[in-house]
Structures are given as C-alpha cells and as structure tokens.
Amino acid sequence: MNTPRKHFLPLFGWLAGLLCLVAHPGQATDPPPPQIEAAFDLQPLEAALRQGPRNVTLRAILVIVDAIPGDGIAKSVRVDMGAYTRLLNILETREILKVERTVLQGSKATLANVRQALRNSKPGPDDVFLFFFSGHGGMEGGNRTFLQCHDKRLLYRSELINLVGQLPARLKLVISDACSDAVDGVAPTVALTGARSGGVNPANDVLYKQLFLNFRGTANISSSTQGQIAWSTDEEGGFFTHYFVKEQLIKRPIANWQALFNLARERTIQMFNKFPAKDRRSLAQKGINSQTPKAYALPLNPNGETVASNATTANDDLVDLKTGQVRSKSAGAKAPITITNLSGTSLAFAIDNNDNAGQWSEANLAVKNMGPDAKSGINQTLATVFFRDKEEAYSYDLEPGNYFFALNYFDELDLFAEEEGLSPQEIARPDLTKFLGSGAWLWEDSEGTEIKTVLRPDGSFTDTYLDDNTTETGQWAFTKETVDGENYLVLHLFLKNGAGEFDISYAIEVEEGGHCVQLIYLGSAENGKEIPYEEMEEDPNFNPVLIMYRE
C-alpha cells in the first residue's frame, strides 16, 4: 500500500518551463565539489570461524534526542528511530541473530545515561555492537566533533570511540545522523515498490548474514564531515539514515559494507548538489559546502580484497547482490519501465540520468510530456524520475515494472506501482479504515511488553498486554490532517479513565507490503487541552515510535 508523499524536493524552476529542478554547476562562485574521507580497518572473518553453530547477539544502543523544547527536528529524529527499529526487527524475526536493545529517548537521552549504557553493555567476543545517535551535533575548536544529549551536555566523538573500543564485540558499528536541521521542501528519493512486493524478502537473509556475521572490527560513520550540516525532513528523517538504512539495508541490502556506504553517501551528497546555485553559494558563505557522510572505518569485501576509498556506483550501475561488485547496465539486457497517466490531466516528468557521484546538471535530464491516459516507456533497468505538483517536485527510483500517475488522498499528484488484483483507485486512495480495522496488530511498548491491538470496523479497539492478559479499550479513527504545513494520514486513539478523555495522534506510514505499520507520535490532548511531551514521557506505556506488525 502506497502512502502519499514519501519525499519532497523544492521547486527551483521548470526545466524548459516544465520540471522543477536545480542548479547551474561549474560557476566560479559555486562551492567546490565535496571531498569524501574514508579509512578502512575492518577485516573479513576467517573462513574457519564462520563454520559450525554460532550464538551471536546484536547489542544495540539507540540514542534519540527528540524532546528538547522548541527543537524543529523531533519528528525527523523519530523517523530515524523507526528506521533502525525496523532493521533490528528484521534481523531478529528472520533469525539472523539475537537482538538486545537499549533505547535512550527523550529525557532519558542524557550524557550520564549514554555513558552508563556504554559501560553496562556486555557483548561477547562473537557479538555485534551497534551505537546509533540521532539529534543535534557540532564541532568546536576546528576539529573536536560532538553529539548533543538531551541535557545539552556534549558527548565528544573521541570519548565515544574510546568507550566503544573497550568493548570486546567482534563487529562494532558507530553511526550518527547529527548536526541536523529540518528543511522545508527537501527530501531524498524513494525506491517505489508495490505494497505486495514491498515486504521483507527472505532472499536477503544470506546478505544480512554476510554483513553481520562475517566481519570483524569497527565501523565509525558520521552523516556529515566536520564543519558541514546534516539535513532531515519530518517525512523521511535524516537523509543519510534514509538512504543507508531504509533504501539500502532494508529494501536493497548488499553483502558489502563499502558498496552500501558508497550508495548512501552518493545519494546524500546529490541532495546538496540539486540545490540551486544561488542557495549553494549562500550556504558556502556560512561554511556549508555539502553534506558528506564520513566513514572513519569500513569493512573490506567479504573475499578480503580492499575496495578503493573512491569507489562509486553511478545511477546507471547495478550491484551484484551476492558479491557486492558493481557492474554496468550495459552488461545485461535492458528491462522496460512503463508509466501510465491516470491523473485526468496532462503532465510532464523528467528522467534523471546524472551520475550520483558527480555534479548534478540539467543537461542530463530527459523530459517527457504525457496527456491523460497516455503511456510512456523507459528502457532502463533503473530510472530516477522527477515530476511537479503545485509548488514542489518529487523523486522516485523505479525498477522494471508498471507504474501510474494518479491523485492521492490529498488530491495531489503522485506516482504508484501497479499491483495484481488491485485497481488504481484501491492503490492510490485505499480504504485505510478497512485496512487497519481488519485483523490484529502486534507491537511493543517502551518497557518491551508485547501488546496485541485489535482495531475494529465499528471504531472500537482493544489492547491486550500479553504478559498478564490485562486489557485496555477505547475508540479509534483515521483522518487526513495538515500539521505544521505538512499533510499526514493520522491515527487517533481515544481513551477514557478517571482523569478524563485522552486523544493521542500518530502519523501513519504503511510499510513492508502492508504487513507493517509505522506510527510516529504527533501530539496528544486531555479534555481538549494539549499535553506537553514531557508529561507523556512519564507514562511507562508511552512510545513515540510504534512499529506494528500484522498478527
């Protein structure tokens, strides 16, 4: 099921009066192309150690700074949290390895708690350790980078790496998406798939095992280089997290850490390159030349061969999912992409043939015009397409298949993947009340208690706490709302108790072919009065990011 508006790009002006895209590269006043820094010290696990039964646990510490008063990135930070929660759930449910997680979110994400969590972590010699931080960060003294905790105290990266270095885990991953600002009208490209084809692919198991079981060492990755800024949006979260976790590790994993990082790095940098020249020059005056993910240490190929630090994957390149090696499209037969215009009006879209690793240029766009009910074919195995609606433009990655333009819930132009057995109307404007109200959903609260929720078609719901079979009942409703200028599909949960009537609202994102629903907290009210986030945190059952799975 496709939910509306997964990504937003700013309207900088139509190419030839048709498409909103950007930039005039090569001008002398433009900032220089970004330089990527990377160093490698990971090693593939010796073949002898890969054999036989292994009892491997991934021990994760997730630091989510989303409750600083007046902070503009709270929603995007929660989206990052949702991305890593989904990844860990996949690794656990697919039995790749066991997962134990410590979540420091909101007011719990203090420097003292982070330090204590790192000291309390006890990974075994064959375990995997993951530290992820999403929030604000910065640099002082020209070279000392830091992460800002909830209490405004600073965790310097040097201290973080020192603490992680003392852990005996076989594989240690330190990743941050920090120094973030929310940007209106800007967001990354999304790989578009049909709902029924968008679930967890069992064929990815071998790739996950290669990544998490067959490497040793430390990977230290930051979403931006010293002195630069990392951007985010409320819809897609941090740009680097979006590409590295959601688009690569979850949707299209590769058994090669270097190739994964390169793909995410190139797409993240390209977001900056697509800014208009005047905006990039303005940012350059502030010392911001790009968003460059920085890899301090990344693994080698599984076969032990070193991957060049400047290895890149162009937009028309494909990656062999088994080996992680890049091969050109010309090495295989082309497969068609077909797009039909069911929007009821004429439109135009562009195919972006830019190399993700190079400077972005309008000269590498191919614009196509479509009348109502017209069809258009793209003879590529992978295509990035842009199109305009009102004052914004949007971007999707398309693989071979059939797609169509139509109007979504908010009467906005959007692009959808055709799905067997479903009409365009059911895909573009599905009955989410019927979808959510059919069957039971499983999720965990902030204390790790598993809960089964049944949303009924009559508007009632029941939560059953599976540890003791206690229940809680209430009403629910699905609405379309505009919050802070953005359109959301919203799930409202209405509860009553002795203190009054409560309304808790979550933004809905349907994932994994309809088998998974991600809920991002938007707000709550008691007897019509808004409840501060700090008060909601006091409820042990409150969770600002819910991942619900169909039972």
N, C-alpha and C positions, 0 to 999 in steps of 0.2 A: 504494500500500500504506500503510495507516494504522498507525503505530506507537503503542503505548499511551501514554497520559498525556502529552499535549503541554503541559499547563498545569494549574496548581493555584491554587485560591482558598481562603482559610481558612474554616473552619466557624465562623460567628459566631452561629448560631441560625437555626432554620427560621422562615420567614415563615408565620404561621398554623400552626406546627408542621410545616411541610412542607419549606421550602427554606432552606438556609444562605446568608443574605445579610446586609447590614450596615446600620448607621448610622441615626442619628436626626438628620438635618440641621436646622439652624436653632436649636439650643440656644445659649444665650448664651455658654456656656463653650467652644463649638467654636472651632477656629481659623478665621480668615477665609478666604473663597474665594481661591484663588491668583490673582495678577496676572501676566499674561504680558507680557514685554518683547520687543519686536522692532523692528529698524530695517532699512531696505532700501537697498542701494546698487548692486545688480546691474542690468544693462541687457540687453534682448534684442539679439541680434546683428543688425546691419543686413542687410537683405534681400540687398544686393549681395554681401556677404561669405559668404552661405550657398550661393552658386552655384558650379558648377564642381567639379573634383576637389579633395579636401582630404586631407592626410596627417596625421591627428590621433592623438596618443598620450595616453593617460591614465597619468600617472606617480604611483603611489601609495606612500605610506609608512605602514605599519601598525605601530603600537607596541602590543604585547600584553604587559602586565605580569602574568604568571601563575606566577611562580616564587619569590615572596617566602615564606620559610619560615613556616608557620603561618597563611598567608593563607587566608581562607574563601571567596574568590571566584574561585579559579583555574579551576574548571570552567566557571563562567558566562562568564569572560573568553574562554575558548577557544571557547565557543559564539558569542560576538560575532565572533571571528576567522573562524569558519566562515561566518557570515552575509555578511561582506564578501568573503571568498574566493569564495563562490558568485556574488555580484553581479558581481565582476570577471570571473569565468569566463564568465558570461552575456554581458557586454559584448564580451568577446574572441571567444568562439565564434560569436556572432551577427554578428560583423564590424561592430559599431557603431563601434569604434575600436580601435587597438592598446593593449595594456596592458603596462606595465613596473612591477613592484612590488618594494619593499624591505621586508622583514619583520624587525622587531626584536622578538624574542620571548624571554621568559625572561631569562636572564642577559645577553643581548645588548641588552636594552632599557634601557641606561644613559643618563644625561643626555648624556655626551660623544658616544655613538653617535647619539643623536637629533639633536643639534646638527650633527654631521658629515653625517648623511644629508640634512638640510635644506640644508646648504651645498653638498653634492655634487649635488643634484638640478638637472638642466639642462632644464627644459621649454622647448619652443619657443613662439613668440608665439600659435600657434593651439592649443596643447595644453591639457589639463585636468590639474590637480594636486589630489590627494586626500591629506589627512593625517587618519588616524583613530587615536585613543588609547582603549584600554580598560584600566582598572585603578583605582587609588585617586587621589583628588584632594582639594582642600580650599581653604581661604581663610585668609589671615592679615591682620591689621590692618584687618579690616572690609570690605576691598574688593579685595585682591590675591588672585586665584584662581590656583591652580597644579595641575599634574599631577605625581604622584609616580612617578619612574622606579624601575627595579629596584634601583639602588644607594642608594635613599632620598633622592637629590638631587631638587630641585624644578625643574620647567620652568614658569616663570610664563607665564600666557597672553599677557601683554603682549609677552614676548620671542618666543613662538611666532608671534604675529600679525605682529610686526616682521620675523621671518625669512621667513615666507611672503609678506609684502608685497613683498619684494625679488625674488621670482621673476617672470619675465615671462609666465607662463601666462595664457591668455585667461580660463579659469574656474578658480577656486581654492576648494576645499571643505575646511574645517577642522571636524572633528566629533569630539566626545569623549563617552564614556559613562563618567564618572568619579565619584569620591566614592561608590563603590558599597559596599553591604553585601548579602550574601546573606540572603534572608528565607525561612524555612521556611513552606510552605503558602500562598505568594502567588506569582502569576504572571499574565501577560497573557492576553487572549483570543486564540484562534487561529481563522483562517478555515479551515473544514473543506471539503476537496475530496476527490473520489475519486482513487485512485492514477493512473488513466489520464487523468484530466483535470487532474492537478496538475503537468504538465511545463511546460517553457518554452514560452510562447505566441508564435509568430512575429509575431502581430499587434502585439505590444508593441514591435517594432523601431522603428516610427515614433515612439513615445513616448520611447524611450531616445535617439533621435537628437535629438528636440526638447530634451530635458533637457541632454544632454551636448555637443551641437554648436551649439546656437542661443542660448547665453547667454554673457555676459562679466561679469567682476567677481569678488567674493569673498563666500562664504557662510561665516559663522563661527557654528557651532551647538554648544551645550552641552546635555547631557542634564538639567541642573538649574540653577536660578538660584542666585546667590550665597547661601550660608547654608543651602541645602537639601541633601537627600541623594538620591542616585540608587540605586534598588534593582535587584536582579538575582536570578535563580534559576539553579540548575545545569542545569535543563532548557531554559530559553528564553533565558538570558543577560540582558543589561541590558534593562529594559523599553522604553526609548526605541529602542535598536537593534532590538529585536524588531519594534516597530511601524513604524519608519521604513524599515528595510531589508527584513526578511523579509516583513512583511504588506503593505507598500506597494510599495517599489521592485522586489521580486522577484515577488510574487504579483499585485499590482494597481497597476502604475505609472500615474501621471497626468502629462500633459505640462505640469505646473505645479508649480514648487518650493514655492510658497506653500501650495497645497492639500495637497501631500504633508506638509509640515511641520505644518500645522494638524491633519490627521487623526492623525498620530503624537502630537502634543502633547496633543490632547484625550483620546486613549485612555490615554496615560501618566498624565495628571492624574487620570483617572477611577479608576485603580488606588488612588490615595490616598483619593479620595472614598468608595470602597467599604469602607474600614476602619471598624470600629465607632467610635462617637463617643468612647467612653472611651479607645480606643487613639489616636485622633487628638489628643485633649486631652493625653494623656501625651506624645506626640511634640511637641506645640506647646510644652509646658513646656521641652523641650530646644531650642526654636527651629526645629523642623522643621514647616512648615505645608503642604507638598505637595512633589511632585516636578514642577517646572515646567521643561520644556525651554526654553532661551533662544536665540532667533535674533538674532545681532548684525547679520546682513546676509543677506537672502534675495532671490531674483530676482523680477522682475515677471512678469506674464503674457507669453506669447510675442508677443502683439499689442502690447505696450508699455504696456498700461493698468495702473495701480497697483492692487494688491489691498490692501484695508484691513487694517491690522495686527490688527484684532479679528475678521476673517472666520472663521467657524467652519462646521463641517459636522456637522449633527446626526445621530443614529443612524438617523433615517428619511429622510435625504437621500441622493441619488445624485450622483455626479460624472461629467460627460460626459468620457469618456476621451480625446477628441480635443482639446477646448478647455480642460479643467480647470475648467469652470464648474459650480457646484453647482446642482442642480435638485431640487425636492421630489418625493417618491414620488407625490404626487397628480397630477403631470404626466404620468404614464404608467399603463398598465394594470398591475394587481396580478398577481403570479405566485405560485402556491401552493408552499408547502414542506410536505412530508409526512414524518411521523416514525412509525415502527412500533416497537413494544416487543417485541423478541425476546430479552429478558433472562431470561424464565422466571418473573418475579415482578412484582408491582405496583410502580410508581414514580411520582414526581412531578417535574416540571420547571417552570421559570418562564421567561417571555419578558420580557426587559428592554427596556422602552420609554423608558428615560431618555435625555435629550439628553446626549451625551458632553461637551458644553461646560458643562453646568450642574451643580448639586448633585445628588448621587445620592439617590434616595428609594425606599423600599419601596413607596410608593403607586403607582409607575409599573411595577409588576410584574404580570404575568398568570400565575397558577399553573394548571397543567393536571395532572390525575391520569390515569394510564394503567394498565389491567390487562394481564396477559400477552396478547400477540398483538394488542393494540389499536392502532388508528391514530389519529393526530391531525394536523390541518391547520393551517397558519399562513398567512393571506392577506396576506403582506408580501413585498416584493422583497428585503429584508434583515432578518434577525432575529438577535438575540443571545440565546442560551438558556443557562440555568444548570441544573445538576442536582447532586444529592448522592450521594456514595458513601462509606459509613463516616463518617469524621470530617473529610472535606473536600468542597468543592464545586468544580465545573468549569464552564468557559465556552467556548462556540464561537460564531463568526459563521457563519450559514447563508444561502446564496443559494438561489434557486429550485431544487428538486430533491428527491430521495427519500433519506431517512436512516433509520437504525435504531439502537436501543439493543441492546447485547449485552455479554457478558463478554469481556474481553481475555485476553492471555497470563497475567496475574496474577490472573485471576478477579475483576477489578474492573469495575464498570460503566463503559461508555464509549459514545460516540456515533460512528457511522461513516457514510460516504456509500456508497450503493448504486453498484455498478459492473456494467455489462453484461458478461455472460459469467462472472461470479464469484459464488459462493454467499456468503451471510453468513458462514459458517464460514471460507471462504478469505480473506475480508476482515478479519474480527475476529481470527482466530488463524491467520494464514498460515504456511506451511511455509518459514521463513526459511533453513533449511539448504538446501532445494532451490533457493530463490530466489538465495541468494548463490553456490551451487555450480553455477550454470548460466551458462556463458559467461565472458568475460574482463572485467577492470576496469582502467581507466587512471587513474593518479594521478601526482603529482609529489612527490619528497622535498624536504627543507628546502633542498637545493642547487639545486633546479629541474630535476633529472634526471627525465625521464618514465619511468615504470615500468608494465609490464603484469603484473597479478596474475591468475592462474587458480586459483580455489578449486574443488577437485574434490569430487564427492559422497562419495568414499571418505575424506575428511578430510585429504587432502594438498593442498599449494599450491606454486606456483612463481612467483617474482618474476623478471621479465626486465627488465634495465636496457637501455633501447632505445638508449642512446648507444654501448654497446660489446657488447651482446648477452650480457653475463655474467648468470648466473642464481643464485638462492638458493632453496632448498627447505625445507619444513617441514610441520608439521601445523596444522590449524585446527579450531576448534569453536565452536558457537553455544550460549550458555547464557542462562538467566534468573537474575539475581542482584540482591541488595539491597546497595547500597553507601551507607554513611553515611545509612541510613534511607530511601533512595530506590530504587525499582525500575528496573532497567535491562535492556535486551537487550544482551548483551555478546558481542563477537567476540574470541576468544583466538587468538593466533598463537604457536605453539610452535617454537622454533629450537634447534638443537644445533650447537656448534662445539667447538674445543679447550678453551675456557674452561668449558664446562658446558652446562646446559639453561636456556633462557630462555622465559618466559611473558609476553607483552605483551598487555594487555587494553584494548579500546576500547568505549565505548558506541556503539550503532548507532542512527542516525536515517536512515530511508529518505525521500528527497526526490524532487521532480520526477517524480512518476508512476512511480517505480521505476527511472528512468534514472540516478539519482544517489544515492549513499550517503555520509552524513557520519559520520565516526568521530572521537569525542572521547576523548583519552587518559585512562584511569582509573588505570593503575598497571602495574608490571612486577616480575618476580622472577627471580633467578638461583639455580638449585638450591634453590628454595623460599624464598629469602630476599629480602625486598623491596629493590628498587634505588631509591636516592634519586633524585629528579627531576634534581638537579644532575649526577649521573653519566650519566643518559640523554641530557642535552643535549650531552655530549661526543661522542656518536655523530653523525657528519655526516648519516647517513641518517634520524635520528630526527625525526619530525614529530608534534607533539601534536594537530594538527588535520588530518585527511586527508579530502579530497573525492574520492571515486572515481566515475568515470563508466563506464557500460556501453559496451564497445567496439562 
